[in-house]
Amino acid sequence: MRLRPETLLITAACLLTPLAGYAESALRPAPPETAERRLTAVKAEMMTADYRADLAGLARLRDAVAPLTADPAWGYLAHYWAGFASWRVAINGASKGMSQDDMRANLERASADFAASIKLRDDFADSYAAAAGVDGWLPVFHSGDTAAIRAFIDRFQRLIARAKELAPDNPRVLWVDAVPYLYLPVGKGGDPARAVATYRRMVEVSGAPVPSSPLPDWGKPEGLMSLAYAHLNVALDLASAEKEARAALQLQPEWSYVKDVLLPQIEKARATGGLKP
């Protein structure tokens, strides 16, 4: 069957049009990298570095995000992620033998970034919660200085109160809110049952991460890890501790702390009948 000339022309046009569009798009310059897009990429890299306990990677990403703190729209979030990197260097460093001086320096740097974030946007609950988490830890480095310790405690209480006012069911707010109930002695504010209930609520309300967003969305793995830690160290429920630690590791298979520190501690407690060495 012979095709008519007009049919051949139509067929050729149909075949060539997509190629022409491809060529045009290949020649078109890529859109400029916006602060939002860069923060989205940094967030993904930073969370990976955090779970891997990659201290050098966290420090590198902190430096990479620093120029974005001047962005009029996203500067508050750049300060949040810079503060997050310093905070996580200290948290991961604590399990890796980091010196007290280095931990304190990273926490103080984190505190400054979270304060700058709050100054730029005073309704962002995540920065208040993170700042509270840092200020709740800093008294450890001021042993004997009653005035400094009292100031940190007061600041922690103000910051977490504001975070809860803004977003009471934010998983990252709940994570920090649970800390005093878990770590303080009973009778001085400690309430392990309340801490466990808060971590359970955190797991319940945590959504899946949103890769296309630069906003913080971590929470569920951290809630499961915290439940495992509480059940190991306070409630002494080793079956629950192992179940929760493995659930956290299923969500984040590269999580160094859970894999290399927490699970071995649970297994050791099982081997010794739950007795502390």
N, C-alpha and C positions, 0 to 999 in steps of 0.2 A: 504494500500500500504506500503510495506516494503522498507525502504531506504537502499541503498547499503552502505557498510562500508566506502567507500571513500567519499560518499556524507555526511555522518555523520561527518567525519573528517573536511571537508571543512566548514560545517556549524558551527562546534565548533570553528574553527579558526577564522571565521568571527565574532562570538559573543565575543570571548575572547580578540581579538586584541585591540579593543578600551579600554577595561578594563585594559589591560596591559599598554597601553599608559597613561591612567589616573593615574595608580599607579606610573608609572615612573615620571610623571610630579609632582605628589604630594610629591614625595621624593626629587625632584630637589630643591635646595635652591632658594629662591626668589632673583631676581637680586638686586644688591646693589642700594640704593637710591642715585641717582646722584643729583648734585646741580640743574640741570635743572628741574628734576622731583620735587624736594623739593620746588623750587621757583614757579612752576606751582600750587602746592597745597596751598602754602602760599598766592599766588595771589587770589585764589578763596575765601579763608577764610578772607583775608583782605578786599576784596570788600564787602563781606557780613557784616563784622563788621563796615565798613564805612557807608553803607546804614542804618544799625540799630543804628548808633551813639553809638556803643559799645566802649567807650573810653578804658576800661580795656582790652578788646580783642585786640584793635589796639596796645596798648602798649606791650601786651604779644607777638603778632606776630612780632613786631619790634625787640624784644629781640631774638625771634626764628630765624629770618633771619640774625642776626648780624654775626654768625660764617661763613656764606656763602660769606661774603664780601672778604674773603681771596682766594676764588676760582679763578684760573687764567683766566678761560673763562667767568664766570658768576658773578664775583665780582662787576662789574659795575651795573648789574641789581639788585643784592642784596642791594647795596647802594641806588638804586632808590626806591625799595620797603620799605626799612627802612625809607628813607626820606618821602615817601608817607604816611606812618603810622603816623609820627610826624606831618606832614602837616594836615592830616585829624583829628588828635586829637585836633589840634587848631581850625580847621573849625567847627567841631561838638561841641567843647567846647564853642565856641562863642555863640551858641544857648542854652547852658546849664548853663550859669552863671559862666564859668571858669574865674579865676582871670587873670588880665592883665599880671602878672608875669609868670603864668603858660603858657599862650598863647605864650608869647614872648620866653620862654625857649624852647617850642616845635618847634616854627618856627626857632629858631637859630639852633636847633639840625637838623631839616630838611634841612636847608641851608647847613650845613656841609656835610651831606650825599649826597646831590645833587652835591655839588662841588667835592666830592670824586668820584662820578660816572662819572662826566665829565672828571676828570683827568685820569680815567682808560679807558674811551672811548669817544673821543672828537667828534664823529659824531652821537651821540645818541640824537635826537631832544627832546625826552620826558624829559630828565634830564635838558636840557637847559630851556624848557618851565616851568617845575615845579620849578626850581630854580628862574626863573623870577617871578613866582606867589608868592613865599615866599618873595623875596626881594622887591616886590611891596607892600607888606603888612607891612613889618618891620618898615618903616618910622613912622607909627602910634605910635610906642613905643619910638620915639626919638623926641617928640614934643619940639620945641625950639632949637634943635641942628641942625642948618642950614647945617653945613658941613656933618654931618652924613646923613641927609635926601637927600642932593644932591648926595652923594656917592651911596646910595641905588637906587635912580632914574637912575643914570648913569648905574649902574650895571643891573638894570631891562632892560633898553633899549638895552644894549649890548647882554644880554642873549636872549631876545625875538627876536632880529634881527638875531642872529645865529640860533635859532630854526626855524624861518621862512625861512632862507636860506636853511636849511637842509630838511625841510618838511613843506612847506607852507600850505598844505591841511591836515595836521595831526589834528584831532579833538581836541586833548589836547593842541596843540599849539594855535589853534584858540580860545579856551576857555580863555586862559591867555591873548592873544592879545586883546580880546574885553574889558578887565577890565578897562583900562584907559578911553576908549570912553564912558563907562557906568557911571563911578563914578566921573570923573573929571567934574568941571563946564564947561559949554559951554563957549568958549573963552579962556580956559586954557587947551585945549586938549580934552575936552568932546565932544562927538558926539553920542547921543543916537541912532539915526537912523543907524549909522555905526555899533554900538554894536549889535543891533537887526539883522542887515544883516549878521554880522559875526556869531552870534549864529545860524541863519538859515542855513548858509553854514556848520556849524559844524554838525547840525542834518543831513543835506543832505549827507555829506561824511562819516558819522560814519557807520561802519560795525557792524555786529553782533559779540558779544564776542566769542573768540576762547578758549574753556575750556582746550584744549590740549597744549596751548602755555603759557609760563611764561611772555610774553611781555605784557605791558599795552594795553588794548583795550577798556577802558571805554570812553564814549563820548556822545552817543545819549541821554541817560536819563539826563545827566548833561546839554546838550544843551537845551533840552525841559524845564528843571527846570529854567535855566537862562533866557530863553525867557519869561516864566511865571513871574519871578521876575521883569524883565524889563517892562513888560506890566502892572504889578501892581504898580511899584514904579516910573516909568519914563513916559511911554507912556499913562498910565491910560486907558488901554483897558482890562476891567475886563473879558469880554467874552473870549478873546484870552488867558488871563492869566489862567483862570480856565481850558480851553480846554488843554492847554499845561501842566499844573500841573498834570491833570488827565492822560494825555498821558505818562508823566514821571512815574507816579505811576503805570500805567499798565505794564510798563517795569520792574519796581522795586517796587513790592507791599509793601515791608518792609521799604521803604525809610522814615525814621523818620522825616527828615527835611520837606519833601514835605507834608507828611501826618499830622504831628503834629504842624507845624509852618506855612508853606506857604499857604496851602489850608485854614486854619482858618483865616489867614490875608486877603485872597481874599474874603472869605465869610463875614468878618467884613466890608470890604470896600464896598461890595454890600449893606449891611444893612445900611450903613451910606451915601449911594449915592456917594461913592468914596472920601469922605472928610477924610483927615488925622485927627486923634484925636489930 
